[in-house]
Amino acid sequence: MISVKDEKLLKRFGENLRNIRLSRELTQEQLAFNADIAISQIGRIERGEINATISTVSALANALEIEINDLFNFKKN
């Protein structure tokens, strides 16, 4: 079986999420509450441990009051 999990991409996505969250002066707990997502999931996404679903990405963007594509506005490398 071929693995499609791109660990570098997940880490960069998580770093970008963290940077946006911090620029909005939100804690992980506040973001989790606003997005109706478990706080542990926010941490795992920010650390690049899990691959967020499209629905989760949408909820995060809504909670951060940004466009979805802003969460993907980073260099892969």
N, CA, C and O atoms as CSV, one atom per row, in Angstrom:
chain,resi,resn,atom,element,x,y,z
A,1,MET,N,N,0.842,-1.180,0.000
A,1,MET,CA,C,0.000,0.000,0.000
A,1,MET,C,C,0.887,1.243,0.000
A,1,MET,O,O,1.869,1.310,0.740
A,2,ILE,N,N,0.544,2.213,-0.820
A,2,ILE,CA,C,1.307,3.453,-0.923
A,2,ILE,C,C,0.741,4.458,0.077
A,2,ILE,O,O,-0.471,4.661,0.146
A,3,SER,N,N,1.611,5.072,0.834
A,3,SER,CA,C,1.193,6.082,1.807
A,3,SER,C,C,1.135,7.442,1.126
A,3,SER,O,O,2.090,7.842,0.459
A,4,VAL,N,N,0.031,8.154,1.285
A,4,VAL,CA,C,-0.106,9.480,0.690
A,4,VAL,C,C,0.063,10.585,1.732
A,4,VAL,O,O,-0.104,11.764,1.421
A,5,LYS,N,N,0.391,10.209,2.951
A,5,LYS,CA,C,0.568,11.196,4.012
A,5,LYS,C,C,1.890,11.940,3.789
A,5,LYS,O,O,2.961,11.335,3.765
A,6,ASP,N,N,1.794,13.233,3.631
A,6,ASP,CA,C,2.961,14.088,3.412
A,6,ASP,C,C,3.242,14.824,4.727
A,6,ASP,O,O,2.621,15.845,5.022
A,7,GLU,N,N,4.174,14.297,5.500
A,7,GLU,CA,C,4.431,14.837,6.832
A,7,GLU,C,C,4.922,16.282,6.806
A,7,GLU,O,O,4.553,17.076,7.670
A,8,LYS,N,N,5.751,16.628,5.822
A,8,LYS,CA,C,6.236,18.009,5.724
A,8,LYS,C,C,5.085,18.963,5.452
A,8,LYS,O,O,5.021,20.049,6.029
A,9,LEU,N,N,4.185,18.561,4.583
A,9,LEU,CA,C,3.031,19.386,4.258
A,9,LEU,C,C,2.139,19.572,5.479
A,9,LEU,O,O,1.671,20.679,5.745
A,10,LEU,N,N,1.905,18.511,6.211
A,10,LEU,CA,C,1.072,18.607,7.409
A,10,LEU,C,C,1.703,19.528,8.454
A,10,LEU,O,O,1.001,20.296,9.112
A,11,LYS,N,N,3.011,19.451,8.603
A,11,LYS,CA,C,3.705,20.324,9.562
A,11,LYS,C,C,3.619,21.785,9.140
A,11,LYS,O,O,3.390,22.656,9.979
A,12,ARG,N,N,3.801,22.063,7.856
A,12,ARG,CA,C,3.725,23.443,7.367
A,12,ARG,C,C,2.307,23.992,7.527
A,12,ARG,O,O,2.127,25.150,7.904
A,13,PHE,N,N,1.299,23.159,7.240
A,13,PHE,CA,C,-0.087,23.575,7.435
A,13,PHE,C,C,-0.317,23.918,8.900
A,13,PHE,O,O,-0.907,24.949,9.223
A,14,GLY,N,N,0.152,23.045,9.780
A,14,GLY,CA,C,-0.011,23.270,11.219
A,14,GLY,C,C,0.696,24.528,11.691
A,14,GLY,O,O,0.153,25.279,12.500
A,15,GLU,N,N,1.898,24.762,11.195
A,15,GLU,CA,C,2.638,25.974,11.556
A,15,GLU,C,C,1.894,27.215,11.083
A,15,GLU,O,O,1.825,28.216,11.796
A,16,ASN,N,N,1.337,27.145,9.875
A,16,ASN,CA,C,0.583,28.270,9.349
A,16,ASN,C,C,-0.671,28.521,10.179
A,16,ASN,O,O,-0.995,29.667,10.491
A,17,LEU,N,N,-1.369,27.458,10.533
A,17,LEU,CA,C,-2.549,27.584,11.398
A,17,LEU,C,C,-2.159,28.246,12.720
A,17,LEU,O,O,-2.828,29.175,13.172
A,18,ARG,N,N,-1.091,27.773,13.330
A,18,ARG,CA,C,-0.633,28.340,14.603
A,18,ARG,C,C,-0.299,29.831,14.456
A,18,ARG,O,O,-0.684,30.643,15.298
A,19,ASN,N,N,0.413,30.182,13.390
A,19,ASN,CA,C,0.771,31.590,13.169
A,19,ASN,C,C,-0.459,32.467,13.006
A,19,ASN,O,O,-0.520,33.565,13.559
A,20,ILE,N,N,-1.432,31.990,12.255
A,20,ILE,CA,C,-2.668,32.766,12.071
A,20,ILE,C,C,-3.407,32.881,13.397
A,20,ILE,O,O,-3.884,33.959,13.751
A,21,ARG,N,N,-3.504,31.778,14.130
A,21,ARG,CA,C,-4.199,31.789,15.428
A,21,ARG,C,C,-3.546,32.789,16.373
A,21,ARG,O,O,-4.231,33.574,17.029
A,22,LEU,N,N,-2.216,32.756,16.439
A,22,LEU,CA,C,-1.505,33.664,17.332
A,22,LEU,C,C,-1.628,35.115,16.881
A,22,LEU,O,O,-1.700,36.016,17.716
A,23,SER,N,N,-1.652,35.349,15.575
A,23,SER,CA,C,-1.807,36.718,15.075
A,23,SER,C,C,-3.178,37.283,15.441
A,23,SER,O,O,-3.356,38.499,15.514
A,24,ARG,N,N,-4.137,36.400,15.668
A,24,ARG,CA,C,-5.474,36.806,16.089
A,24,ARG,C,C,-5.602,36.807,17.621
A,24,ARG,O,O,-6.671,37.065,18.175
A,25,GLU,N,N,-4.479,36.511,18.280
A,25,GLU,CA,C,-4.404,36.482,19.750
A,25,GLU,C,C,-5.430,35.526,20.357
A,25,GLU,O,O,-6.115,35.845,21.329
A,26,LEU,N,N,-5.512,34.336,19.743
A,26,LEU,CA,C,-6.407,33.295,20.246
A,26,LEU,C,C,-5.591,32.160,20.843
A,26,LEU,O,O,-4.518,31.829,20.340
A,27,THR,N,N,-6.090,31.575,21.895
A,27,THR,CA,C,-5.496,30.363,22.435
A,27,THR,C,C,-6.049,29.172,21.654
A,27,THR,O,O,-7.031,29.300,20.922
A,28,GLN,N,N,-5.416,28.032,21.816
A,28,GLN,CA,C,-5.952,26.822,21.193
A,28,GLN,C,C,-7.360,26.559,21.713
A,28,GLN,O,O,-8.238,26.141,20.958
A,29,GLU,N,N,-7.569,26.800,22.985
A,29,GLU,CA,C,-8.878,26.564,23.590
A,29,GLU,C,C,-9.949,27.465,22.969
A,29,GLU,O,O,-11.057,27.011,22.684
A,30,GLN,N,N,-9.618,28.735,22.763
A,30,GLN,CA,C,-10.581,29.662,22.161
A,30,GLN,C,C,-10.903,29.252,20.726
A,30,GLN,O,O,-12.065,29.264,20.318
A,31,LEU,N,N,-9.866,28.887,19.957
A,31,LEU,CA,C,-10.090,28.455,18.584
A,31,LEU,C,C,-10.944,27.194,18.556
A,31,LEU,O,O,-11.872,27.088,17.754
A,32,ALA,N,N,-10.642,26.258,19.411
A,32,ALA,CA,C,-11.410,25.012,19.467
A,32,ALA,C,C,-12.879,25.301,19.773
A,32,ALA,O,O,-13.770,24.725,19.148
A,33,PHE,N,N,-13.130,26.182,20.721
A,33,PHE,CA,C,-14.504,26.535,21.080
A,33,PHE,C,C,-15.208,27.195,19.896
A,33,PHE,O,O,-16.328,26.825,19.545
A,34,ASN,N,N,-14.542,28.174,19.286
A,34,ASN,CA,C,-15.144,28.910,18.166
A,34,ASN,C,C,-15.411,28.016,16.952
A,34,ASN,O,O,-16.375,28.231,16.217
A,35,ALA,N,N,-14.557,27.018,16.749
A,35,ALA,CA,C,-14.703,26.115,15.603
A,35,ALA,C,C,-15.512,24.869,15.939
A,35,ALA,O,O,-15.812,24.064,15.057
A,36,ASP,N,N,-15.867,24.708,17.213
A,36,ASP,CA,C,-16.581,23.518,17.692
A,36,ASP,C,C,-15.797,22.244,17.374
A,36,ASP,O,O,-16.328,21.264,16.851
A,37,ILE,N,N,-14.505,22.307,17.717
A,37,ILE,CA,C,-13.570,21.200,17.504
A,37,ILE,C,C,-12.886,20.909,18.839
A,37,ILE,O,O,-12.653,21.824,19.629
A,38,ALA,N,N,-12.571,19.663,19.089
A,38,ALA,CA,C,-11.876,19.307,20.333
A,38,ALA,C,C,-10.523,20.006,20.398
A,38,ALA,O,O,-9.798,20.072,19.406
A,39,ILE,N,N,-10.192,20.526,21.579
A,39,ILE,CA,C,-8.914,21.232,21.743
A,39,ILE,C,C,-7.740,20.322,21.416
A,39,ILE,O,O,-6.737,20.784,20.871
A,40,SER,N,N,-7.847,19.046,21.736
A,40,SER,CA,C,-6.750,18.118,21.426
A,40,SER,C,C,-6.525,18.012,19.924
A,40,SER,O,O,-5.400,17.801,19.471
A,41,GLN,N,N,-7.602,18.159,19.153
A,41,GLN,CA,C,-7.468,18.086,17.694
A,41,GLN,C,C,-6.721,19.316,17.169
A,41,GLN,O,O,-5.920,19.202,16.241
A,42,ILE,N,N,-6.974,20.480,17.750
A,42,ILE,CA,C,-6.249,21.692,17.344
A,42,ILE,C,C,-4.748,21.465,17.539
A,42,ILE,O,O,-3.954,21.753,16.644
A,43,GLY,N,N,-4.371,20.959,18.682
A,43,GLY,CA,C,-2.960,20.692,18.968
A,43,GLY,C,C,-2.345,19.701,17.997
A,43,GLY,O,O,-1.224,19.896,17.529
A,44,ARG,N,N,-3.073,18.647,17.697
A,44,ARG,CA,C,-2.549,17.631,16.765
A,44,ARG,C,C,-2.402,18.198,15.363
A,44,ARG,O,O,-1.448,17.866,14.659
A,45,ILE,N,N,-3.336,19.049,14.949
A,45,ILE,CA,C,-3.226,19.674,13.620
A,45,ILE,C,C,-2.027,20.607,13.600
A,45,ILE,O,O,-1.237,20.577,12.657
A,46,GLU,N,N,-1.881,21.438,14.628
A,46,GLU,CA,C,-0.773,22.385,14.666
A,46,GLU,C,C,0.588,21.687,14.707
A,46,GLU,O,O,1.571,22.224,14.197
A,47,ARG,N,N,0.654,20.520,15.295
A,47,ARG,CA,C,1.920,19.766,15.342
A,47,ARG,C,C,2.134,18.926,14.085
A,47,ARG,O,O,3.185,18.305,13.930
A,48,GLY,N,N,1.157,18.901,13.194
A,48,GLY,CA,C,1.279,18.134,11.962
A,48,GLY,C,C,1.110,16.645,12.171
A,48,GLY,O,O,1.612,15.847,11.379
A,49,GLU,N,N,0.421,16.263,13.212
A,49,GLU,CA,C,0.243,14.842,13.524
A,49,GLU,C,C,-0.931,14.219,12.781
A,49,GLU,O,O,-0.942,13.012,12.535
A,50,ILE,N,N,-1.918,15.036,12.423
A,50,ILE,CA,C,-3.089,14.495,11.737
A,50,ILE,C,C,-3.389,15.324,10.500
A,50,ILE,O,O,-2.974,16.476,10.376
A,51,ASN,N,N,-4.114,14.706,9.601
A,51,ASN,CA,C,-4.529,15.336,8.361
A,51,ASN,C,C,-5.955,15.833,8.549
A,51,ASN,O,O,-6.887,15.031,8.628
A,52,ALA,N,N,-6.133,17.147,8.622
A,52,ALA,CA,C,-7.456,17.725,8.859
A,52,ALA,C,C,-8.378,17.480,7.670
A,52,ALA,O,O,-7.943,17.522,6.520
A,53,THR,N,N,-9.640,17.225,7.952
A,53,THR,CA,C,-10.625,17.041,6.891
A,53,THR,C,C,-11.006,18.396,6.295
A,53,THR,O,O,-10.714,19.445,6.868
A,54,ILE,N,N,-11.649,18.355,5.160
A,54,ILE,CA,C,-12.127,19.582,4.527
A,54,ILE,C,C,-13.109,20.293,5.454
A,54,ILE,O,O,-13.072,21.518,5.570
A,55,SER,N,N,-13.972,19.550,6.102
A,55,SER,CA,C,-14.942,20.149,7.023
A,55,SER,C,C,-14.246,20.833,8.192
A,55,SER,O,O,-14.666,21.906,8.626
A,56,THR,N,N,-13.193,20.222,8.697
A,56,THR,CA,C,-12.441,20.815,9.799
A,56,THR,C,C,-11.734,22.081,9.348
A,56,THR,O,O,-11.734,23.081,10.067
A,57,VAL,N,N,-11.133,22.052,8.170
A,57,VAL,CA,C,-10.454,23.235,7.637
A,57,VAL,C,C,-11.457,24.369,7.463
A,57,VAL,O,O,-11.149,25.521,7.767
A,58,SER,N,N,-12.634,24.056,6.984
A,58,SER,CA,C,-13.677,25.071,6.821
A,58,SER,C,C,-14.082,25.659,8.162
A,58,SER,O,O,-14.230,26.875,8.284
A,59,ALA,N,N,-14.260,24.820,9.164
A,59,ALA,CA,C,-14.626,25.291,10.500
A,59,ALA,C,C,-13.524,26.173,11.086
A,59,ALA,O,O,-13.816,27.179,11.733
A,60,LEU,N,N,-12.271,25.806,10.867
A,60,LEU,CA,C,-11.154,26.612,11.360
A,60,LEU,C,C,-11.131,27.973,10.683
A,60,LEU,O,O,-10.955,28.996,11.345
A,61,ALA,N,N,-11.308,27.989,9.367
A,61,ALA,CA,C,-11.311,29.252,8.628
A,61,ALA,C,C,-12.445,30.151,9.108
A,61,ALA,O,O,-12.249,31.350,9.305
A,62,ASN,N,N,-13.618,29.578,9.296
A,62,ASN,CA,C,-14.759,30.357,9.790
A,62,ASN,C,C,-14.472,30.922,11.178
A,62,ASN,O,O,-14.760,32.088,11.450
A,63,ALA,N,N,-13.913,30.105,12.041
A,63,ALA,CA,C,-13.616,30.548,13.408
A,63,ALA,C,C,-12.551,31.641,13.431
A,63,ALA,O,O,-12.578,32.529,14.284
A,64,LEU,N,N,-11.614,31.569,12.488
A,64,LEU,CA,C,-10.546,32.569,12.408
A,64,LEU,C,C,-10.957,33.788,11.577
A,64,LEU,O,O,-10.226,34.776,11.499
A,65,GLU,N,N,-12.144,33.700,10.958
A,65,GLU,CA,C,-12.675,34.767,10.101
A,65,GLU,C,C,-11.725,35.079,8.948
A,65,GLU,O,O,-11.394,36.232,8.675
A,66,ILE,N,N,-11.300,33.998,8.280
A,66,ILE,CA,C,-10.418,34.100,7.117
A,66,ILE,C,C,-10.976,33.220,6.008
A,66,ILE,O,O,-11.894,32.429,6.223
A,67,GLU,N,N,-10.409,33.372,4.833
A,67,GLU,CA,C,-10.766,32.497,3.712
A,67,GLU,C,C,-10.039,31.158,3.880
A,67,GLU,O,O,-8.942,31.109,4.437
A,68,ILE,N,N,-10.643,30.097,3.407
A,68,ILE,CA,C,-10.027,28.773,3.511
A,68,ILE,C,C,-8.630,28.774,2.884
A,68,ILE,O,O,-7.700,28.193,3.443
A,69,ASN,N,N,-8.483,29.422,1.733
A,69,ASN,CA,C,-7.193,29.394,1.053
A,69,ASN,C,C,-6.091,30.052,1.875
A,69,ASN,O,O,-4.914,29.767,1.652
A,70,ASP,N,N,-6.441,30.927,2.822
A,70,ASP,CA,C,-5.425,31.528,3.695
A,70,ASP,C,C,-4.709,30.465,4.535
A,70,ASP,O,O,-3.535,30.625,4.870
A,71,LEU,N,N,-5.402,29.404,4.869
A,71,LEU,CA,C,-4.785,28.333,5.647
A,71,LEU,C,C,-3.764,27.544,4.823
A,71,LEU,O,O,-2.903,26.858,5.374
A,72,PHE,N,N,-3.874,27.653,3.500
A,72,PHE,CA,C,-2.944,26.944,2.616
A,72,PHE,C,C,-1.926,27.876,1.978
A,72,PHE,O,O,-1.205,27.481,1.062
A,73,ASN,N,N,-1.867,29.092,2.454
A,73,ASN,CA,C,-0.953,30.090,1.890
A,73,ASN,C,C,0.422,29.988,2.560
A,73,ASN,O,O,0.790,30.819,3.391
A,74,PHE,N,N,1.161,28.959,2.182
A,74,PHE,CA,C,2.506,28.718,2.718
A,74,PHE,C,C,3.296,27.919,1.693
A,74,PHE,O,O,2.729,27.298,0.794
A,75,LYS,N,N,4.594,27.946,1.843
A,75,LYS,CA,C,5.455,27.154,0.964
A,75,LYS,C,C,5.547,25.745,1.500
A,75,LYS,O,O,5.693,25.544,2.706
A,76,LYS,N,N,5.463,24.775,0.624
A,76,LYS,CA,C,5.515,23.374,1.037
A,76,LYS,C,C,6.866,23.017,1.638
A,76,LYS,O,O,6.918,22.280,2.622
A,77,ASN,N,N,7.953,23.513,1.079
A,77,ASN,CA,C,9.281,23.154,1.567
A,77,ASN,C,C,9.609,23.996,2.705
A,77,ASN,O,O,10.690,23.865,3.279
